[in-house]
Amino acid sequence: MNDPRSLGSLITRLMARTGYDRQQGSDALRSAWSEVAPASLQGSSQPGTVRRGVLEVFVSHSALIQEMGFHKRELLKKLQTKVPAEGITDIRCRLLIDAGQD
């Protein structure tokens, strides 16, 4: 005899299978980033994915990688408060290379 499953558990499984839960997380992370990123990084940086607690942040030019180092500790604290479900423990900064430029 099959046990009935709760509607909540079925919805959670469906969201995980379709990737909807990751999209919601990404939206929350982008929103949080726009709130906590310092003015020097606004418009020139964007959050990527979180893997094993490490958030990848992409910046538009190499000088911002160094700039990010100055703000990293404060950004970590703010992001951990704004999006605790992401489990962010570190930030790694990478250069976003525009494939359209030579």
C-alpha positions in Angstrom: 0.0 0.0 0.0 1.4 3.4 -1.0 1.6 6.2 1.6 0.1 9.5 0.6 2.6 12.3 0.2 2.0 15.8 1.3 1.4 18.4 -1.3 4.3 20.4 0.0 6.8 17.6 -0.6 5.5 17.0 -4.1 5.8 20.7 -5.0 9.3 20.9 -3.5 10.4 17.9 -5.6 8.8 19.3 -8.7 10.5 22.7 -8.2 13.9 20.9 -7.8 13.4 18.8 -11.0 12.4 21.7 -13.1 15.1 24.0 -11.8 12.6 26.6 -10.6 14.1 26.6 -7.2 17.5 27.5 -8.6 16.0 30.3 -10.6 14.3 31.7 -7.5 17.6 31.5 -5.7 19.4 33.3 -8.5 16.9 36.1 -8.6 17.2 36.5 -4.8 21.0 36.6 -5.1 21.0 39.1 -7.9 18.6 41.3 -6.0 20.7 41.0 -2.8 23.9 41.8 -4.8 22.4 45.0 -6.2 21.6 46.1 -2.7 24.9 45.3 -1.0 27.5 45.9 -3.8 29.4 49.2 -3.2 29.0 52.0 -5.7 32.4 51.2 -7.3 31.1 47.8 -8.3 27.5 48.7 -9.2 26.9 48.1 -12.9 30.4 46.6 -13.4 29.8 43.3 -11.5 27.3 40.5 -11.3 26.9 37.5 -9.1 27.3 34.1 -10.7 26.6 30.7 -9.0 27.3 29.5 -5.5 29.3 26.2 -5.5 30.3 24.6 -2.2 29.7 27.9 -0.5 31.8 30.0 -2.9 30.0 32.8 -4.8 31.6 33.6 -8.1 31.3 37.3 -8.9 32.1 38.5 -12.4 33.6 41.9 -13.0 34.0 43.9 -16.2 37.7 44.8 -15.9 40.7 43.6 -14.0 41.0 46.6 -11.7 37.7 45.6 -10.1 39.2 42.3 -9.0 41.5 44.3 -6.7 38.7 46.6 -5.6 36.6 43.5 -4.7 39.3 42.4 -2.3 38.8 45.6 -0.3 35.1 45.0 0.1 35.1 41.2 0.3 34.7 40.8 4.1 31.9 43.3 4.4 30.1 41.9 1.3 30.2 38.4 2.8 28.6 39.5 6.0 25.8 41.4 4.2 25.1 38.6 1.7 25.0 36.0 4.5 22.3 38.1 6.2 20.3 38.9 3.0 20.4 35.4 1.5 21.3 32.9 4.2 19.8 30.0 2.2 22.6 30.3 -0.4 25.2 29.3 2.3 27.8 31.7 1.0 31.1 31.4 2.9 33.5 32.9 0.4 33.6 35.1 -2.7 35.8 34.5 -5.7 36.1 37.3 -8.3 36.5 36.5 -12.0 36.9 38.6 -15.1 33.9 38.6 -17.4 35.4 38.4 -20.9 33.1 39.7 -23.6 33.3 37.2 -26.4 32.3 39.9 -28.9 35.4 42.0 -28.3 38.8 41.2 -30.0 
